[in-house]
C-alpha cells in the first residue's frame, strides 16, 4: 500500500527540534514534508491568540496554590 505524501507545519519549539523529533522526522522524509514556521511568529500559530486572551483576561493578577486550581481556572475561563 502506497503512503500519500503529508505536509506538517511545526514551530521551532524545543520538542519539535529535539534530537528524537529530528530523527523521527528524518525517518519519514520519504512521505513527510516539514514546513517550519519562522523562529518567532506567534501570529501564525492560532493557539497563541487563545493563550494571550487566557493570560490577559482570565488569569492576570492571580496566583494559584497548585496545578489543580490552575487547571480548574483554565477550564472555567470564559471566552473573550
PDB file of N, CA, C and O in Angstrom:
ATOM      1  N   UNK A   1       0.842  -1.184   0.000  1.00  0.00           N
ATOM      2  CA  UNK A   1       0.000   0.000   0.000  1.00  0.00           C
ATOM      3  C   UNK A   1       0.887   1.248   0.000  1.00  0.00           C
ATOM      4  O   UNK A   1       1.761   1.383   0.856  1.00  0.00           O
ATOM      5  N   UNK A   2       0.677   2.134  -0.926  1.00  0.00           N
ATOM      6  CA  UNK A   2       1.459   3.357  -1.032  1.00  0.00           C
ATOM      7  C   UNK A   2       0.983   4.375   0.000  1.00  0.00           C
ATOM      8  O   UNK A   2      -0.211   4.472   0.282  1.00  0.00           O
ATOM      9  N   UNK A   3       1.915   5.123   0.552  1.00  0.00           N
ATOM     10  CA  UNK A   3       1.593   6.160   1.521  1.00  0.00           C
ATOM     11  C   UNK A   3       1.472   7.489   0.796  1.00  0.00           C
ATOM     12  O   UNK A   3       2.337   7.849  -0.002  1.00  0.00           O
ATOM     13  N   UNK A   4       0.407   8.209   1.072  1.00  0.00           N
ATOM     14  CA  UNK A   4       0.221   9.522   0.465  1.00  0.00           C
ATOM     15  C   UNK A   4       1.164  10.518   1.132  1.00  0.00           C
ATOM     16  O   UNK A   4       1.432  10.413   2.329  1.00  0.00           O
ATOM     17  N   UNK A   5       1.664  11.473   0.371  1.00  0.00           N
ATOM     18  CA  UNK A   5       2.525  12.500   0.973  1.00  0.00           C
ATOM     19  C   UNK A   5       1.750  13.349   1.977  1.00  0.00           C
ATOM     20  O   UNK A   5       0.561  13.620   1.805  1.00  0.00           O
ATOM     21  N   UNK A   6       2.445  13.754   3.014  1.00  0.00           N
ATOM     22  CA  UNK A   6       1.848  14.557   4.072  1.00  0.00           C
ATOM     23  C   UNK A   6       2.757  15.756   4.329  1.00  0.00           C
ATOM     24  O   UNK A   6       3.983  15.642   4.298  1.00  0.00           O
ATOM     25  N   UNK A   7       2.136  16.901   4.580  1.00  0.00           N
ATOM     26  CA  UNK A   7       2.886  18.104   4.960  1.00  0.00           C
ATOM     27  C   UNK A   7       2.476  18.456   6.378  1.00  0.00           C
ATOM     28  O   UNK A   7       1.287  18.500   6.693  1.00  0.00           O
ATOM     29  N   UNK A   8       3.452  18.706   7.227  1.00  0.00           N
ATOM     30  CA  UNK A   8       3.193  19.098   8.614  1.00  0.00           C
ATOM     31  C   UNK A   8       3.837  20.467   8.840  1.00  0.00           C
ATOM     32  O   UNK A   8       4.932  20.736   8.346  1.00  0.00           O
ATOM     33  N   UNK A   9       3.153  21.321   9.585  1.00  0.00           N
ATOM     34  CA  UNK A   9       3.676  22.650   9.898  1.00  0.00           C
ATOM     35  C   UNK A   9       4.050  22.662  11.375  1.00  0.00           C
ATOM     36  O   UNK A   9       3.215  22.400  12.241  1.00  0.00           O
ATOM     37  N   UNK A  10       5.303  22.965  11.648  1.00  0.00           N
ATOM     38  CA  UNK A  10       5.795  22.966  13.029  1.00  0.00           C
ATOM     39  C   UNK A  10       6.425  24.305  13.363  1.00  0.00           C
ATOM     40  O   UNK A  10       6.993  24.986  12.509  1.00  0.00           O
ATOM     41  N   UNK A  11       6.302  24.662  14.643  1.00  0.00           N
ATOM     42  CA  UNK A  11       7.040  25.831  15.100  1.00  0.00           C
ATOM     43  C   UNK A  11       8.412  25.337  15.561  1.00  0.00           C
ATOM     44  O   UNK A  11       8.704  24.144  15.473  1.00  0.00           O
ATOM     45  N   UNK A  12       9.220  26.214  16.033  1.00  0.00           N
ATOM     46  CA  UNK A  12      10.569  25.846  16.455  1.00  0.00           C
ATOM     47  C   UNK A  12      10.654  25.594  17.953  1.00  0.00           C
ATOM     48  O   UNK A  12      11.693  25.827  18.572  1.00  0.00           O
ATOM     49  N   UNK A  13       9.553  25.117  18.534  1.00  0.00           N
ATOM     50  CA  UNK A  13       9.557  24.794  19.956  1.00  0.00           C
ATOM     51  C   UNK A  13      10.564  23.704  20.258  1.00  0.00           C
ATOM     52  O   UNK A  13      10.877  22.897  19.382  1.00  0.00           O
ATOM     53  N   UNK A  14      11.076  23.660  21.472  1.00  0.00           N
ATOM     54  CA  UNK A  14      12.106  22.689  21.839  1.00  0.00           C
ATOM     55  C   UNK A  14      11.748  21.237  21.510  1.00  0.00           C
ATOM     56  O   UNK A  14      12.608  20.474  21.071  1.00  0.00           O
ATOM     57  N   UNK A  15      10.507  20.860  21.717  1.00  0.00           N
ATOM     58  CA  UNK A  15      10.135  19.475  21.434  1.00  0.00           C
ATOM     59  C   UNK A  15      10.195  19.166  19.941  1.00  0.00           C
ATOM     60  O   UNK A  15      10.448  18.025  19.555  1.00  0.00           O
ATOM     61  N   UNK A  16       9.966  20.174  19.097  1.00  0.00           N
ATOM     62  CA  UNK A  16       9.969  19.950  17.651  1.00  0.00           C
ATOM     63  C   UNK A  16      11.367  19.903  17.051  1.00  0.00           C
ATOM     64  O   UNK A  16      11.555  19.355  15.965  1.00  0.00           O
ATOM     65  N   UNK A  17      12.337  20.463  17.735  1.00  0.00           N
ATOM     66  CA  UNK A  17      13.698  20.484  17.207  1.00  0.00           C
ATOM     67  C   UNK A  17      14.643  19.584  18.000  1.00  0.00           C
ATOM     68  O   UNK A  17      15.858  19.642  17.814  1.00  0.00           O
ATOM     69  N   UNK A  18      14.095  18.762  18.873  1.00  0.00           N
ATOM     70  CA  UNK A  18      14.931  17.857  19.670  1.00  0.00           C
ATOM     71  C   UNK A  18      15.564  16.795  18.780  1.00  0.00           C
ATOM     72  O   UNK A  18      15.133  16.587  17.646  1.00  0.00           O
ATOM     73  N   UNK A  19      16.581  16.130  19.297  1.00  0.00           N
ATOM     74  CA  UNK A  19      17.242  15.064  18.538  1.00  0.00           C
ATOM     75  C   UNK A  19      16.266  13.937  18.216  1.00  0.00           C
ATOM     76  O   UNK A  19      16.283  13.395  17.111  1.00  0.00           O
ATOM     77  N   UNK A  20      15.417  13.583  19.177  1.00  0.00           N
ATOM     78  CA  UNK A  20      14.458  12.497  18.957  1.00  0.00           C
ATOM     79  C   UNK A  20      13.454  12.852  17.862  1.00  0.00           C
ATOM     80  O   UNK A  20      13.152  12.025  17.001  1.00  0.00           O
ATOM     81  N   UNK A  21      12.941  14.076  17.895  1.00  0.00           N
ATOM     82  CA  UNK A  21      11.985  14.503  16.877  1.00  0.00           C
ATOM     83  C   UNK A  21      12.659  14.607  15.521  1.00  0.00           C
ATOM     84  O   UNK A  21      12.094  14.179  14.515  1.00  0.00           O
ATOM     85  N   UNK A  22      13.854  15.167  15.481  1.00  0.00           N
ATOM     86  CA  UNK A  22      14.582  15.276  14.221  1.00  0.00           C
ATOM     87  C   UNK A  22      14.804  13.910  13.596  1.00  0.00           C
ATOM     88  O   UNK A  22      14.660  13.748  12.384  1.00  0.00           O
ATOM     89  N   UNK A  23      15.153  12.931  14.413  1.00  0.00           N
ATOM     90  CA  UNK A  23      15.359  11.571  13.908  1.00  0.00           C
ATOM     91  C   UNK A  23      14.050  10.975  13.387  1.00  0.00           C
ATOM     92  O   UNK A  23      14.032  10.317  12.346  1.00  0.00           O
ATOM     93  N   UNK A  24      12.963  11.208  14.113  1.00  0.00           N
ATOM     94  CA  UNK A  24      11.663  10.679  13.690  1.00  0.00           C
ATOM     95  C   UNK A  24      11.213  11.323  12.382  1.00  0.00           C
ATOM     96  O   UNK A  24      10.672  10.643  11.511  1.00  0.00           O
ATOM     97  N   UNK A  25      11.431  12.624  12.239  1.00  0.00           N
ATOM     98  CA  UNK A  25      11.057  13.315  11.003  1.00  0.00           C
ATOM     99  C   UNK A  25      11.917  12.836   9.836  1.00  0.00           C
ATOM    100  O   UNK A  25      11.416  12.635   8.730  1.00  0.00           O
ATOM    101  N   UNK A  26      13.201  12.657  10.085  1.00  0.00           N
ATOM    102  CA  UNK A  26      14.109  12.196   9.034  1.00  0.00           C
ATOM    103  C   UNK A  26      13.732  10.791   8.554  1.00  0.00           C
ATOM    104  O   UNK A  26      13.829  10.491   7.364  1.00  0.00           O
ATOM    105  N   UNK A  27      13.306   9.943   9.476  1.00  0.00           N
ATOM    106  CA  UNK A  27      12.920   8.580   9.110  1.00  0.00           C
ATOM    107  C   UNK A  27      11.669   8.549   8.236  1.00  0.00           C
ATOM    108  O   UNK A  27      11.405   7.555   7.559  1.00  0.00           O
ATOM    109  N   UNK A  28      10.915   9.617   8.251  1.00  0.00           N
ATOM    110  CA  UNK A  28       9.665   9.686   7.489  1.00  0.00           C
ATOM    111  C   UNK A  28       9.763  10.647   6.301  1.00  0.00           C
ATOM    112  O   UNK A  28       8.758  10.961   5.665  1.00  0.00           O
ATOM    113  N   UNK A  29      10.961  11.102   6.013  1.00  0.00           N
ATOM    114  CA  UNK A  29      11.162  12.128   4.987  1.00  0.00           C
ATOM    115  C   UNK A  29      10.686  11.701   3.602  1.00  0.00           C
ATOM    116  O   UNK A  29      10.418  12.553   2.755  1.00  0.00           O
ATOM    117  N   UNK A  30      10.579  10.407   3.359  1.00  0.00           N
ATOM    118  CA  UNK A  30      10.138   9.948   2.038  1.00  0.00           C
ATOM    119  C   UNK A  30       8.649  10.212   1.807  1.00  0.00           C
ATOM    120  O   UNK A  30       8.191  10.186   0.665  1.00  0.00           O
ATOM    121  N   UNK A  31       7.896  10.464   2.865  1.00  0.00           N
ATOM    122  CA  UNK A  31       6.472  10.777   2.687  1.00  0.00           C
ATOM    123  C   UNK A  31       6.018  11.989   3.489  1.00  0.00           C
ATOM    124  O   UNK A  31       4.889  12.452   3.329  1.00  0.00           O
ATOM    125  N   UNK A  32       6.893  12.506   4.354  1.00  0.00           N
ATOM    126  CA  UNK A  32       6.525  13.629   5.218  1.00  0.00           C
ATOM    127  C   UNK A  32       7.385  14.847   4.904  1.00  0.00           C
ATOM    128  O   UNK A  32       8.614  14.777   4.931  1.00  0.00           O
ATOM    129  N   UNK A  33       6.732  15.953   4.609  1.00  0.00           N
ATOM    130  CA  UNK A  33       7.422  17.215   4.381  1.00  0.00           C
ATOM    131  C   UNK A  33       7.136  18.134   5.553  1.00  0.00           C
ATOM    132  O   UNK A  33       5.984  18.302   5.953  1.00  0.00           O
ATOM    133  N   UNK A  34       8.180  18.727   6.099  1.00  0.00           N
ATOM    134  CA  UNK A  34       8.025  19.646   7.230  1.00  0.00           C
ATOM    135  C   UNK A  34       8.161  21.072   6.728  1.00  0.00           C
ATOM    136  O   UNK A  34       9.147  21.420   6.078  1.00  0.00           O
ATOM    137  N   UNK A  35       7.177  21.887   7.029  1.00  0.00           N
ATOM    138  CA  UNK A  35       7.236  23.324   6.771  1.00  0.00           C
ATOM    139  C   UNK A  35       7.416  23.994   8.132  1.00  0.00           C
ATOM    140  O   UNK A  35       6.563  23.867   9.009  1.00  0.00           O
ATOM    141  N   UNK A  36       8.513  24.694   8.299  1.00  0.00           N
ATOM    142  CA  UNK A  36       8.821  25.320   9.577  1.00  0.00           C
ATOM    143  C   UNK A  36       8.301  26.749   9.619  1.00  0.00           C
ATOM    144  O   UNK A  36       8.493  27.519   8.679  1.00  0.00           O
ATOM    145  N   UNK A  37       7.642  27.094  10.715  1.00  0.00           N
ATOM    146  CA  UNK A  37       7.260  28.479  10.947  1.00  0.00           C
ATOM    147  C   UNK A  37       8.523  29.265  11.289  1.00  0.00           C
ATOM    148  O   UNK A  37       9.505  28.675  11.739  1.00  0.00           O
ATOM    149  N   UNK A  38       8.518  30.567  11.088  1.00  0.00           N
ATOM    150  CA  UNK A  38       9.671  31.369  11.491  1.00  0.00           C
ATOM    151  C   UNK A  38       9.936  31.214  12.990  1.00  0.00           C
ATOM    152  O   UNK A  38       9.049  30.835  13.755  1.00  0.00           O
ATOM    153  N   UNK A  39      11.169  31.514  13.392  1.00  0.00           N
ATOM    154  CA  UNK A  39      11.577  31.327  14.797  1.00  0.00           C
ATOM    155  C   UNK A  39      10.601  31.954  15.784  1.00  0.00           C
ATOM    156  O   UNK A  39      10.275  31.336  16.797  1.00  0.00           O
ATOM    157  N   UNK A  40      10.137  33.145  15.516  1.00  0.00           N
ATOM    158  CA  UNK A  40       9.174  33.770  16.406  1.00  0.00           C
ATOM    159  C   UNK A  40       8.070  34.376  15.557  1.00  0.00           C
ATOM    160  O   UNK A  40       8.238  35.441  14.963  1.00  0.00           O
ATOM    161  N   UNK A  41       6.948  33.689  15.509  1.00  0.00           N
ATOM    162  CA  UNK A  41       5.818  34.168  14.709  1.00  0.00           C
ATOM    163  C   UNK A  41       4.510  33.754  15.369  1.00  0.00           C
ATOM    164  O   UNK A  41       3.765  32.950  14.808  1.00  0.00           O
ATOM    165  N   UNK A  42       4.217  34.291  16.559  1.00  0.00           N
ATOM    166  CA  UNK A  42       3.002  33.879  17.255  1.00  0.00           C
ATOM    167  C   UNK A  42       1.732  34.148  16.462  1.00  0.00           C
ATOM    168  O   UNK A  42       0.727  33.463  16.651  1.00  0.00           O
ATOM    169  N   UNK A  43       1.768  35.138  15.574  1.00  0.00           N
ATOM    170  CA  UNK A  43       0.570  35.439  14.788  1.00  0.00           C
ATOM    171  C   UNK A  43       0.239  34.319  13.794  1.00  0.00           C
ATOM    172  O   UNK A  43      -0.872  34.270  13.267  1.00  0.00           O
ATOM    173  N   UNK A  44       1.192  33.428  13.539  1.00  0.00           N
ATOM    174  CA  UNK A  44       0.951  32.307  12.626  1.00  0.00           C
ATOM    175  C   UNK A  44       0.498  31.050  13.362  1.00  0.00           C
ATOM    176  O   UNK A  44       0.192  30.038  12.731  1.00  0.00           O
ATOM    177  N   UNK A  45       0.453  31.107  14.666  1.00  0.00           N
ATOM    178  CA  UNK A  45       0.075  29.952  15.465  1.00  0.00           C
ATOM    179  C   UNK A  45      -1.237  30.285  16.191  1.00  0.00           C
ATOM    180  O   UNK A  45      -1.244  31.076  17.133  1.00  0.00           O
ATOM    181  N   UNK A  46      -2.331  29.685  15.752  1.00  0.00           N
ATOM    182  CA  UNK A  46      -3.665  30.022  16.267  1.00  0.00           C
ATOM    183  C   UNK A  46      -3.781  29.916  17.785  1.00  0.00           C
ATOM    184  O   UNK A  46      -4.507  30.699  18.398  1.00  0.00           O
ATOM    185  N   UNK A  47      -3.092  28.978  18.395  1.00  0.00           N
ATOM    186  CA  UNK A  47      -3.230  28.800  19.848  1.00  0.00           C
ATOM    187  C   UNK A  47      -2.671  29.996  20.610  1.00  0.00           C
ATOM    188  O   UNK A  47      -3.074  30.236  21.748  1.00  0.00           O
ATOM    189  N   UNK A  48      -1.750  30.754  20.007  1.00  0.00           N
ATOM    190  CA  UNK A  48      -1.169  31.910  20.686  1.00  0.00           C
ATOM    191  C   UNK A  48      -2.220  32.960  21.019  1.00  0.00           C
ATOM    192  O   UNK A  48      -2.132  33.612  22.059  1.00  0.00           O
ATOM    193  N   UNK A  49      -3.212  33.132  20.153  1.00  0.00           N
ATOM    194  CA  UNK A  49      -4.295  34.084  20.415  1.00  0.00           C
ATOM    195  C   UNK A  49      -5.085  33.638  21.636  1.00  0.00           C
ATOM    196  O   UNK A  49      -5.439  34.452  22.490  1.00  0.00           O
ATOM    197  N   UNK A  50      -5.356  32.354  21.711  1.00  0.00           N
ATOM    198  CA  UNK A  50      -6.105  31.804  22.851  1.00  0.00           C
ATOM    199  C   UNK A  50      -5.303  31.980  24.134  1.00  0.00           C
ATOM    200  O   UNK A  50      -5.841  32.425  25.148  1.00  0.00           O
ATOM    201  N   UNK A  51      -4.008  31.630  24.094  1.00  0.00           N
ATOM    202  CA  UNK A  51      -3.172  31.778  25.287  1.00  0.00           C
ATOM    203  C   UNK A  51      -3.101  33.249  25.721  1.00  0.00           C
ATOM    204  O   UNK A  51      -3.170  33.548  26.913  1.00  0.00           O
ATOM    205  N   UNK A  52      -2.965  34.161  24.756  1.00  0.00           N
ATOM    206  CA  UNK A  52      -2.893  35.580  25.088  1.00  0.00           C
ATOM    207  C   UNK A  52      -4.147  36.021  25.823  1.00  0.00           C
ATOM    208  O   UNK A  52      -4.060  36.657  26.873  1.00  0.00           O
ATOM    209  N   UNK A  53      -5.317  35.690  25.279  1.00  0.00           N
ATOM    210  CA  UNK A  53      -6.577  36.091  25.907  1.00  0.00           C
ATOM    211  C   UNK A  53      -6.735  35.455  27.285  1.00  0.00           C
ATOM    212  O   UNK A  53      -7.166  36.108  28.235  1.00  0.00           O
ATOM    213  N   UNK A  54      -6.385  34.189  27.382  1.00  0.00           N
ATOM    214  CA  UNK A  54      -6.493  33.488  28.663  1.00  0.00           C
ATOM    215  C   UNK A  54      -5.630  34.160  29.716  1.00  0.00           C
ATOM    216  O   UNK A  54      -6.084  34.413  30.832  1.00  0.00           O
ATOM    217  N   UNK A  55      -4.378  34.451  29.358  1.00  0.00           N
ATOM    218  CA  UNK A  55      -3.463  35.075  30.316  1.00  0.00           C
ATOM    219  C   UNK A  55      -3.847  36.518  30.613  1.00  0.00           C
ATOM    220  O   UNK A  55      -3.741  36.956  31.758  1.00  0.00           O
ATOM    221  N   UNK A  56      -4.287  37.258  29.615  1.00  0.00           N
ATOM    222  CA  UNK A  56      -4.570  38.685  29.800  1.00  0.00           C
ATOM    223  C   UNK A  56      -5.886  38.938  30.514  1.00  0.00           C
ATOM    224  O   UNK A  56      -5.987  39.874  31.307  1.00  0.00           O
ATOM    225  N   UNK A  57      -6.888  38.125  30.249  1.00  0.00           N
ATOM    226  CA  UNK A  57      -8.223  38.430  30.751  1.00  0.00           C
ATOM    227  C   UNK A  57      -8.729  37.487  31.836  1.00  0.00           C
ATOM    228  O   UNK A  57      -9.571  37.884  32.641  1.00  0.00           O
ATOM    229  N   UNK A  58      -8.249  36.271  31.880  1.00  0.00           N
ATOM    230  CA  UNK A  58      -8.784  35.315  32.839  1.00  0.00           C
ATOM    231  C   UNK A  58      -7.823  34.954  33.967  1.00  0.00           C
ATOM    232  O   UNK A  58      -8.254  34.638  35.075  1.00  0.00           O
ATOM    233  N   UNK A  59      -6.536  35.001  33.688  1.00  0.00           N
ATOM    234  CA  UNK A  59      -5.574  34.559  34.699  1.00  0.00           C
ATOM    235  C   UNK A  59      -4.683  35.684  35.211  1.00  0.00           C
ATOM    236  O   UNK A  59      -3.860  35.467  36.100  1.00  0.00           O
ATOM    237  N   UNK A  60      -4.840  36.879  34.660  1.00  0.00           N
ATOM    238  CA  UNK A  60      -3.986  38.005  35.054  1.00  0.00           C
ATOM    239  C   UNK A  60      -4.161  38.342  36.530  1.00  0.00           C
ATOM    240  O   UNK A  60      -5.272  38.341  37.060  1.00  0.00           O
ATOM    241  N   UNK A  61      -3.052  38.625  37.170  1.00  0.00           N
ATOM    242  CA  UNK A  61      -3.032  39.078  38.568  1.00  0.00           C
ATOM    243  C   UNK A  61      -3.619  38.051  39.529  1.00  0.00           C
ATOM    244  O   UNK A  61      -4.187  38.409  40.561  1.00  0.00           O
ATOM    245  N   UNK A  62      -3.480  36.785  39.187  1.00  0.00           N
ATOM    246  CA  UNK A  62      -3.950  35.711  40.067  1.00  0.00           C
ATOM    247  C   UNK A  62      -2.791  34.778  40.360  1.00  0.00           C
ATOM    248  O   UNK A  62      -1.889  34.592  39.542  1.00  0.00           O
ATOM    249  N   UNK A  63      -2.838  34.201  41.541  1.00  0.00           N
ATOM    250  CA  UNK A  63      -1.851  33.194  41.916  1.00  0.00           C
ATOM    251  C   UNK A  63      -2.581  31.904  42.211  1.00  0.00           C
ATOM    252  O   UNK A  63      -3.718  31.916  42.684  1.00  0.00           O
ATOM    253  N   UNK A  64      -1.932  30.799  41.932  1.00  0.00           N
ATOM    254  CA  UNK A  64      -2.565  29.502  42.123  1.00  0.00           C
ATOM    255  C   UNK A  64      -1.709  28.660  43.048  1.00  0.00           C
ATOM    256  O   UNK A  64      -0.490  28.577  42.897  1.00  0.00           O
ATOM    257  N   UNK A  65      -2.373  28.039  44.005  1.00  0.00           N
ATOM    258  CA  UNK A  65      -1.643  27.281  45.019  1.00  0.00           C
ATOM    259  C   UNK A  65      -1.184  25.921  44.523  1.00  0.00           C
ATOM    260  O   UNK A  65      -0.247  25.340  45.072  1.00  0.00           O
ATOM    261  N   UNK A  66      -1.840  25.410  43.486  1.00  0.00           N
ATOM    262  CA  UNK A  66      -1.445  24.109  42.944  1.00  0.00           C
ATOM    263  C   UNK A  66      -1.938  23.962  41.503  1.00  0.00           C
ATOM    264  O   UNK A  66      -2.695  24.793  41.001  1.00  0.00           O
ATOM    265  N   UNK A  67      -1.503  22.917  40.870  1.00  0.00           N
ATOM    266  CA  UNK A  67      -1.833  22.683  39.461  1.00  0.00           C
ATOM    267  C   UNK A  67      -3.333  22.463  39.276  1.00  0.00           C
ATOM    268  O   UNK A  67      -3.904  22.909  38.281  1.00  0.00           O
ATOM    269  N   UNK A  68      -3.968  21.788  40.212  1.00  0.00           N
ATOM    270  CA  UNK A  68      -5.402  21.522  40.081  1.00  0.00           C
ATOM    271  C   UNK A  68      -6.221  22.814  40.074  1.00  0.00           C
ATOM    272  O   UNK A  68      -7.189  22.933  39.322  1.00  0.00           O
ATOM    273  N   UNK A  69      -5.838  23.774  40.904  1.00  0.00           N
ATOM    274  CA  UNK A  69      -6.541  25.056  40.948  1.00  0.00           C
ATOM    275  C   UNK A  69      -6.334  25.826  39.648  1.00  0.00           C
ATOM    276  O   UNK A  69      -7.272  26.423  39.120  1.00  0.00           O
ATOM    277  N   UNK A  70      -5.113  25.813  39.134  1.00  0.00           N
ATOM    278  CA  UNK A  70      -4.830  26.454  37.845  1.00  0.00           C
ATOM    279  C   UNK A  70      -5.634  25.773  36.737  1.00  0.00           C
ATOM    280  O   UNK A  70      -6.236  26.451  35.904  1.00  0.00           O
ATOM    281  N   UNK A  71      -5.648  24.463  36.722  1.00  0.00           N
ATOM    282  CA  UNK A  71      -6.394  23.709  35.714  1.00  0.00           C
ATOM    283  C   UNK A  71      -7.877  24.064  35.752  1.00  0.00           C
ATOM    284  O   UNK A  71      -8.496  24.266  34.707  1.00  0.00           O
ATOM    285  N   UNK A  72      -8.441  24.141  36.938  1.00  0.00           N
ATOM    286  CA  UNK A  72      -9.848  24.494  37.088  1.00  0.00           C
ATOM    287  C   UNK A  72     -10.113  25.911  36.563  1.00  0.00           C
ATOM    288  O   UNK A  72     -11.127  26.150  35.908  1.00  0.00           O
ATOM    289  N   UNK A  73      -9.203  26.847  36.851  1.00  0.00           N
ATOM    290  CA  UNK A  73      -9.366  28.228  36.385  1.00  0.00           C
ATOM    291  C   UNK A  73      -9.315  28.292  34.848  1.00  0.00           C
ATOM    292  O   UNK A  73     -10.079  29.027  34.223  1.00  0.00           O
ATOM    293  N   UNK A  74      -8.423  27.528  34.268  1.00  0.00           N
ATOM    294  CA  UNK A  74      -8.317  27.500  32.797  1.00  0.00           C
ATOM    295  C   UNK A  74      -9.595  26.964  32.182  1.00  0.00           C
ATOM    296  O   UNK A  74     -10.112  27.535  31.222  1.00  0.00           O
ATOM    297  N   UNK A  75     -10.108  25.869  32.728  1.00  0.00           N
ATOM    298  CA  UNK A  75     -11.286  25.236  32.146  1.00  0.00           C
ATOM    299  C   UNK A  75     -12.580  26.010  32.413  1.00  0.00           C
ATOM    300  O   UNK A  75     -13.570  25.825  31.704  1.00  0.00           O
ATOM    301  N   UNK A  76     -12.575  26.861  33.416  1.00  0.00           N
ATOM    302  CA  UNK A  76     -13.784  27.629  33.686  1.00  0.00           C
ATOM    303  C   UNK A  76     -13.714  29.046  33.092  1.00  0.00           C
ATOM    304  O   UNK A  76     -14.648  29.833  33.241  1.00  0.00           O
ATOM    305  N   UNK A  77     -12.615  29.356  32.427  1.00  0.00           N
ATOM    306  CA  UNK A  77     -12.441  30.683  31.836  1.00  0.00           C
ATOM    307  C   UNK A  77     -13.487  30.935  30.775  1.00  0.00           C
ATOM    308  O   UNK A  77     -13.815  30.055  29.980  1.00  0.00           O
ATOM    309  N   UNK A  78     -14.010  32.155  30.776  1.00  0.00           N
ATOM    310  CA  UNK A  78     -14.996  32.499  29.753  1.00  0.00           C
ATOM    311  C   UNK A  78     -14.282  33.081  28.544  1.00  0.00           C
ATOM    312  O   UNK A  78     -13.346  33.866  28.696  1.00  0.00           O
ATOM    313  N   UNK A  79     -14.712  32.705  27.341  1.00  0.00           N
ATOM    314  CA  UNK A  79     -14.071  33.245  26.140  1.00  0.00           C
ATOM    315  C   UNK A  79     -14.300  34.757  26.034  1.00  0.00           C
ATOM    316  O   UNK A  79     -15.336  35.281  26.444  1.00  0.00           O
ATOM    317  N   UNK A  80     -13.309  35.426  25.477  1.00  0.00           N
ATOM    318  CA  UNK A  80     -13.444  36.889  25.333  1.00  0.00           C
ATOM    319  C   UNK A  80     -13.921  37.233  23.949  1.00  0.00           C
ATOM    320  O   UNK A  80     -14.097  38.409  23.631  1.00  0.00           O
TER     321      UNK A  80
END
